[in-house]
Amino acid sequence: EEKLYTYVILRGDIDMSSGKAAAMAAHSSRLSLLKFIKDYPLMVDEFLEKGACGSLVVLKAKKESDVIKTLEKANEEGFYCSEFIDSGHIHGDDFDGSPVLTGIAIGPHTKDSMKHLTKKFQVWK
């Protein structure tokens, strides 16, 4: 049994505090997990028993187009994934209440199966 991972890729070209980034990572990873659970409802008990549904890794993209291209490729290849568009919140210069794509999540899947999608991104710091 291989360990499951979810990768969140946040945009590095918009200004997000650490709290905002954490919220965006949680939103996008939760949406991707819900898609997974919809197909594998029996995994819920296993996840609850383990106290986790795999590892979560947050990565940083240089620009929005990198995030969009990765999401498109992940969708084409049939990965569980989601995008998160923040809307209605005012936070710094980049969040004026208008819809803003903040990031995506891919997974849960095995690390090796997603490596080609995630290897170009750096860990969020």
GUVEX-359485 format. One record per residue: residue number from 1; residue in three letters; x, z negated, y of N, C-alpha, C in turn. Coordinates in nm, 4 decimals. Each point is the difference from the previous one (the first is absolute). Layout:
residues N
PT    n  res       n_X       n_Z       n_Y      ca_X      ca_Z      ca_Y       c_X       c_Z       c_Y
PT  NUM  ALA         X         Z         Y         X         Z         Y         X         Z         Y
...
***
This chain:
residues 125
PT    n  res       n_X       n_Z       n_Y      ca_X      ca_Z      ca_Y       c_X       c_Z       c_Y
PT    1  GLU    0.0841    0.0000   -0.1186   -0.0841    0.0000    0.1186    0.0888    0.0000    0.1253
PT    2  GLU   -0.0152    0.1024    0.0806    0.0789    0.0088    0.1213   -0.0712   -0.0710    0.1153
PT    3  LYS    0.0787   -0.0607    0.0848   -0.0532   -0.0707    0.1154   -0.0601    0.0989    0.1001
PT    4  LEU   -0.1088   -0.0395    0.0615   -0.0658    0.0832    0.0994    0.0493   -0.0352    0.1401
PT    5  TYR    0.0066    0.1008    0.0840    0.0405   -0.0157    0.1392   -0.1000    0.0698    0.0898
PT    6  THR   -0.0142   -0.0516    0.1192   -0.0702    0.0698    0.1070    0.0970    0.0098    0.1157
PT    7  TYR    0.0165    0.1210    0.0506    0.0852    0.0226    0.1159   -0.0877    0.0253    0.1216
PT    8  VAL    0.0264   -0.0741    0.1057   -0.0650    0.0226    0.1282    0.1037    0.0668    0.0889
PT    9  ILE   -0.0402    0.1068    0.0647    0.0892    0.0694    0.0930   -0.0637   -0.0063    0.1377
PT   10  LEU    0.0616   -0.0791    0.0870   -0.0506   -0.0174    0.1359    0.0751    0.0902    0.0962
PT   11  ARG   -0.0677    0.0370    0.1054    0.0625    0.0828    0.1026    0.0986   -0.0819    0.0817
PT   12  GLY    0.1203    0.0509    0.0134    0.1018   -0.0661    0.0806    0.0032    0.0491    0.1430
PT   13  ASP   -0.0821    0.1005    0.0312   -0.0006    0.0567    0.1346   -0.1062   -0.0619    0.0912
PT   14  ILE   -0.0678   -0.1025   -0.0495   -0.0945   -0.0733    0.0850    0.0409   -0.1471    0.0033
PT   15  ASP   -0.0319   -0.0645    0.1094    0.0413   -0.1383    0.0199   -0.0999   -0.0955   -0.0647
PT   16  MET    0.0448   -0.0672   -0.1066   -0.0831   -0.0999   -0.0675    0.0783   -0.1294   -0.0122
PT   17  SER   -0.0634   -0.1088    0.0365    0.0617   -0.1300   -0.0235    0.0062   -0.0228   -0.1506
PT   18  SER    0.0735   -0.1007   -0.0421    0.0080   -0.0285   -0.1433   -0.1377   -0.0362   -0.0555
PT   19  GLY   -0.0798   -0.0682    0.0791   -0.1356   -0.0346   -0.0442   -0.0879    0.1223   -0.0164
PT   20  LYS    0.0093    0.0921    0.0956   -0.0778    0.1238   -0.0069    0.0446    0.0821   -0.1204
PT   21  ALA    0.1306    0.0108   -0.0222    0.0523    0.0748   -0.1144   -0.0478   -0.0622   -0.1314
PT   22  ALA    0.0011   -0.1321   -0.0075   -0.0467   -0.0679   -0.1211   -0.1474    0.0297   -0.0262
PT   23  ALA   -0.0799   -0.0023    0.1053   -0.1429    0.0298   -0.0151   -0.0215    0.1441   -0.0447
PT   24  MET    0.0741    0.0934    0.0569   -0.0141    0.1408   -0.0370    0.0420    0.0225   -0.1453
PT   25  ALA    0.1058   -0.0663   -0.0422    0.0446    0.0100   -0.1394   -0.1070   -0.0562   -0.0936
PT   26  ALA   -0.0588   -0.1109    0.0375   -0.1042   -0.0612   -0.0836   -0.1224    0.0901   -0.0087
PT   27  HIS   -0.0418    0.0545    0.1117   -0.1179    0.0878    0.0002    0.0213    0.1216   -0.0900
PT   28  SER    0.1113    0.0692    0.0183    0.0205    0.1230   -0.0765    0.0219   -0.0279   -0.1485
PT   29  SER    0.0738   -0.1059   -0.0323    0.0236   -0.0299   -0.1418   -0.1286   -0.0450   -0.0691
PT   30  ARG   -0.0827   -0.0714    0.0712   -0.1283   -0.0451   -0.0573   -0.0891    0.1198   -0.0312
PT   31  LEU   -0.0047    0.0978    0.0896   -0.0828    0.1185   -0.0239    0.0486    0.0785   -0.1221
PT   32  SER    0.1312    0.0144   -0.0126    0.0551    0.0716   -0.1148   -0.0290   -0.0756   -0.1302
PT   33  LEU    0.0143   -0.1316    0.0040   -0.0290   -0.0816   -0.1180   -0.1467    0.0128   -0.0411
PT   34  LEU   -0.0902    0.0052    0.0969   -0.1426    0.0139   -0.0326   -0.0279    0.1322   -0.0720
PT   35  LYS    0.0696    0.1057    0.0389   -0.0152    0.1280   -0.0700    0.0470   -0.0126   -0.1451
PT   36  PHE    0.1119   -0.0695   -0.0202    0.0524   -0.0235   -0.1342   -0.1003   -0.0801   -0.0830
PT   37  ILE   -0.0514   -0.1078    0.0572   -0.0927   -0.0883   -0.0718   -0.1298    0.0720   -0.0354
PT   38  LYS   -0.0404    0.0913    0.0845   -0.1208    0.0776   -0.0287    0.0158    0.0753   -0.1328
PT   39  ASP    0.1198    0.0520   -0.0268    0.0267    0.0716   -0.1248    0.0378   -0.0923   -0.1158
PT   40  TYR    0.0556   -0.1170    0.0318    0.0447   -0.0941   -0.1030   -0.0565   -0.1399    0.0261
PT   41  PRO   -0.1308   -0.0156   -0.0075   -0.0604   -0.1296    0.0336    0.0455   -0.1147   -0.0894
PT   42  LEU    0.0397    0.0299   -0.1223    0.0431   -0.1061   -0.0911    0.1352   -0.0596    0.0414
PT   43  MET    0.0722    0.0679    0.0869    0.1290   -0.0515    0.0474   -0.0174   -0.1193    0.0943
PT   44  VAL   -0.1179   -0.0166    0.0556   -0.0227   -0.1102    0.0937    0.0320   -0.1333   -0.0653
PT   45  ASP   -0.0490   -0.0219   -0.1217    0.0264   -0.1262   -0.0694    0.1494   -0.0205   -0.0221
PT   46  GLU    0.0712    0.1054   -0.0376    0.1440   -0.0105   -0.0217    0.0717   -0.0332    0.1320
PT   47  PHE   -0.0379    0.0663    0.1065    0.0613   -0.0266    0.1302   -0.0239   -0.1445    0.0432
PT   48  LEU   -0.1219   -0.0471   -0.0205   -0.0318   -0.1379    0.0385    0.0752   -0.1006   -0.0862
PT   49  GLU    0.0115    0.0292   -0.1288    0.0723   -0.0883   -0.0900    0.1479   -0.0091    0.0375
PT   50  LYS    0.0586    0.1137    0.0362    0.1413    0.0038    0.0399    0.0212   -0.0513    0.1424
PT   51  GLY   -0.1078   -0.0025    0.0780    0.0130   -0.0415    0.1401    0.0620    0.1088    0.0857
PT   52  ALA   -0.0013    0.1226   -0.0494    0.0581    0.1126    0.0741   -0.0448    0.1309   -0.0631
PT   53  CYS    0.0078    0.1051    0.0789   -0.0327    0.1333   -0.0522    0.1200    0.0917    0.0192
PT   54  GLY    0.1170   -0.0542   -0.0283    0.1235    0.0745    0.0152    0.0726   -0.0415    0.1266
PT   55  SER    0.1087    0.0692    0.0286    0.0787   -0.0292    0.1193   -0.0429    0.0900    0.1143
PT   56  LEU    0.0149   -0.0504    0.1203   -0.0322    0.0742    0.1207    0.1273    0.0169    0.0811
PT   57  VAL    0.0315    0.1241    0.0351    0.1194    0.0313    0.0776   -0.0445    0.0722    0.1261
PT   58  VAL    0.0453   -0.0476    0.1157   -0.0373    0.0615    0.1269    0.1188    0.0799    0.0529
PT   59  LEU   -0.0261    0.1267    0.0275    0.1027    0.0924    0.0457   -0.0336    0.0502    0.1405
PT   60  LYS    0.0986    0.0622    0.0629   -0.0158    0.0471    0.1373    0.0275    0.1496    0.0084
PT   61  ALA   -0.0935    0.0729    0.0599    0.0166    0.1432    0.0249    0.0439    0.0205    0.1445
PT   62  LYS    0.0787    0.1025    0.0223    0.0476    0.0273    0.1361   -0.1102    0.0533    0.0896
PT   63  LYS   -0.0924    0.0773   -0.0588   -0.1042    0.0606    0.0827   -0.1278    0.0229   -0.0800
PT   64  GLU   -0.1075    0.0210    0.0725   -0.1316    0.0164   -0.0601   -0.0031    0.1162   -0.0997
PT   65  SER    0.0642    0.1101    0.0320   -0.0044    0.1165   -0.0894    0.0599   -0.0314   -0.1377
PT   66  ASP    0.1003   -0.0883   -0.0054    0.0575   -0.0410   -0.1294   -0.1035   -0.0747   -0.0837
PT   67  VAL   -0.0781   -0.0830    0.0653   -0.1047   -0.0765   -0.0686   -0.1071    0.0949   -0.0526
PT   68  ILE   -0.0437    0.0924    0.0846   -0.1048    0.0945   -0.0393    0.0455    0.0888   -0.1154
PT   69  LYS    0.1217    0.0520    0.0069    0.0516    0.0853   -0.1081    0.0075   -0.0758   -0.1321
PT   70  THR    0.0421   -0.1249    0.0062    0.0105   -0.0810   -0.1217   -0.1377   -0.0284   -0.0576
PT   71  LEU   -0.0958   -0.0308    0.0851   -0.1373   -0.0234   -0.0464   -0.0568    0.1255   -0.0655
PT   72  GLU    0.0200    0.1150    0.0622   -0.0505    0.1259   -0.0567    0.0609    0.0264   -0.1372
PT   73  LYS    0.1291   -0.0210   -0.0118    0.0686    0.0227   -0.1279   -0.0499   -0.0988   -0.1059
PT   74  ALA   -0.0147   -0.1258    0.0380   -0.0493   -0.1014   -0.0944   -0.1407    0.0345   -0.0477
PT   75  ASN   -0.0851    0.0439    0.0906   -0.1356    0.0406   -0.0380    0.0024    0.1206   -0.0935
PT   76  GLU    0.0816    0.0986    0.0330    0.0119    0.1202   -0.0839    0.0437   -0.0347   -0.1416
PT   77  GLU    0.0862   -0.1000   -0.0118    0.0536   -0.0382   -0.1305   -0.0867   -0.1025   -0.0725
PT   78  GLY   -0.1099   -0.0401    0.0599   -0.0948   -0.0875   -0.0677    0.0320   -0.1484    0.0035
PT   79  PHE    0.0837   -0.0426    0.0929    0.0304   -0.1426    0.0136   -0.1149   -0.0720    0.0689
PT   80  TYR   -0.0162   -0.1278   -0.0327   -0.0919   -0.0830    0.0773    0.0671   -0.0217    0.1343
PT   81  CYS   -0.0703    0.0321    0.1059    0.0593   -0.0169    0.1325   -0.1106   -0.0097    0.1040
PT   82  SER    0.0381   -0.0482    0.1158   -0.0948   -0.0123    0.1094    0.0750    0.0071    0.1320
PT   83  GLU   -0.0728    0.0354    0.1018    0.0539   -0.0056    0.1353   -0.0767   -0.1089    0.0735
PT   84  PHE    0.0619   -0.0545    0.1026   -0.0729   -0.0962    0.0818    0.0083    0.0442    0.1450
PT   85  ILE   -0.1177    0.0138    0.0593   -0.0099    0.0387    0.1405   -0.0556   -0.1192    0.0756
PT   86  ASP    0.0821   -0.0557    0.0878   -0.0418   -0.1131    0.0824   -0.0851    0.0542    0.1141
PT   87  SER   -0.1087   -0.0673    0.0285   -0.0888    0.0460    0.1063   -0.0678   -0.1196    0.0652
PT   88  GLY   -0.0111    0.0068    0.1300   -0.0728   -0.1036    0.0720    0.0837   -0.1191    0.0404
PT   89  HIS    0.1275   -0.0005   -0.0344    0.0860   -0.1123    0.0353    0.0957    0.0378    0.1121
PT   90  ILE    0.0253   -0.0941    0.0878    0.0956    0.0209    0.1081    0.1195   -0.0900   -0.0272
PT   91  HIS    0.1187    0.0647   -0.0076    0.1206   -0.0735   -0.0380    0.1196    0.0806    0.0471
PT   92  GLY    0.0615   -0.0402    0.1063    0.1173    0.0722    0.0505   -0.0365    0.1380    0.0514
PT   93  ASP    0.0990    0.0828    0.0200   -0.0204    0.1328    0.0572   -0.0626    0.1000   -0.0963
PT   94  ASP    0.0200   -0.0175   -0.1297   -0.0451    0.1006   -0.0967   -0.1397   -0.0237   -0.0551
PT   95  PHE   -0.0614   -0.1111    0.0332   -0.1344   -0.0314   -0.0494   -0.0910   -0.0270    0.1195
PT   96  ASP   -0.0712    0.1052    0.0426   -0.0893   -0.0115    0.1156   -0.1468    0.0013   -0.0398
PT   97  GLY   -0.0259   -0.0196   -0.1277   -0.1367    0.0030   -0.0503   -0.0345    0.1315   -0.0682
PT   98  SER    0.0795    0.1034    0.0256   -0.0208    0.1296   -0.0642    0.0483   -0.0055   -0.1444
PT   99  PRO   -0.0525    0.0875   -0.0855    0.0479    0.0035   -0.1391    0.1487    0.0356   -0.0075
PT  100  VAL    0.0743   -0.0781   -0.0785    0.1438    0.0212   -0.0175    0.0329   -0.0131   -0.1483
PT  101  LEU    0.0566    0.1045   -0.0586    0.0494   -0.0103   -0.1375    0.1215   -0.0916    0.0024
PT  102  THR   -0.0093   -0.1120   -0.0704    0.1102   -0.0961    0.0002    0.0862    0.0097   -0.1244
PT  103  GLY   -0.0597    0.0414   -0.1106    0.0781    0.0086   -0.1225   -0.0840    0.0374   -0.1198
PT  104  ILE    0.0696    0.0069   -0.1124   -0.0640    0.0351   -0.1264    0.0480   -0.0959   -0.1089
PT  105  ALA   -0.0716    0.0004   -0.1090    0.0431   -0.0731   -0.1197   -0.0094    0.0945   -0.1181
PT  106  ILE    0.0958   -0.0124   -0.0898    0.0003    0.0775   -0.1244    0.0175   -0.0987   -0.1146
PT  107  GLY   -0.0939    0.0003   -0.0904    0.0079   -0.0882   -0.1153   -0.1251   -0.0830   -0.0151
PT  108  PRO   -0.0041   -0.0775   -0.1048    0.1079   -0.0351   -0.0915    0.0305    0.1101   -0.1024
PT  109  HIS    0.1293    0.0202   -0.0157    0.0576    0.0912   -0.0981    0.1380   -0.0550   -0.0355
PT  110  THR    0.0651    0.0640   -0.0943    0.1361   -0.0431   -0.0328    0.0971    0.0461    0.1091
PT  111  LYS    0.1045   -0.0750    0.0163    0.1011    0.0286    0.1023    0.0603    0.1392   -0.0190
PT  112  ASP    0.0363    0.0313   -0.1236    0.0631    0.1291   -0.0278   -0.0915    0.1179    0.0307
PT  113  SER   -0.1296   -0.0169   -0.0239   -0.0923    0.1113    0.0229   -0.0148    0.0328    0.1489
PT  114  MET    0.0286   -0.0965    0.0869   -0.0165    0.0202    0.1443    0.1315    0.0209    0.0738
PT  115  LYS    0.1101   -0.0123   -0.0692    0.1315    0.0046    0.0653    0.0189    0.1247    0.0861
PT  116  HIS   -0.0443    0.1147   -0.0495    0.0173    0.1238    0.0762   -0.0791   -0.0004    0.1309
PT  117  LEU   -0.1034   -0.0838    0.0082   -0.0800   -0.0107    0.1219    0.0566   -0.1024    0.0985
PT  118  THR    0.0677   -0.1007   -0.0521    0.0381   -0.1143    0.0832    0.1486   -0.0088    0.0345
PT  119  LYS    0.0841    0.0760   -0.0691    0.1447   -0.0198    0.0118    0.0562    0.0291    0.1390
PT  120  LYS   -0.0671    0.0785    0.0815    0.0554    0.0338    0.1313   -0.0298   -0.1047    0.1073
PT  121  PHE   -0.0802   -0.0996   -0.0331   -0.0394   -0.1013    0.0971    0.0840   -0.1269   -0.0151
PT  122  GLN    0.0204   -0.0682    0.1106    0.0749   -0.1269    0.0020   -0.0985   -0.1172   -0.0123
PT  123  VAL    0.0481   -0.1119   -0.0459   -0.0821   -0.1215   -0.0078   -0.0309   -0.0465    0.1418
PT  124  TRP   -0.1265   -0.0390    0.0225   -0.0416   -0.0518    0.1307    0.0711   -0.1308    0.0272
PT  125  LYS    0.0543   -0.0154    0.1199    0.0702   -0.1234    0.0377   -0.0654   -0.0632    0.1200
***
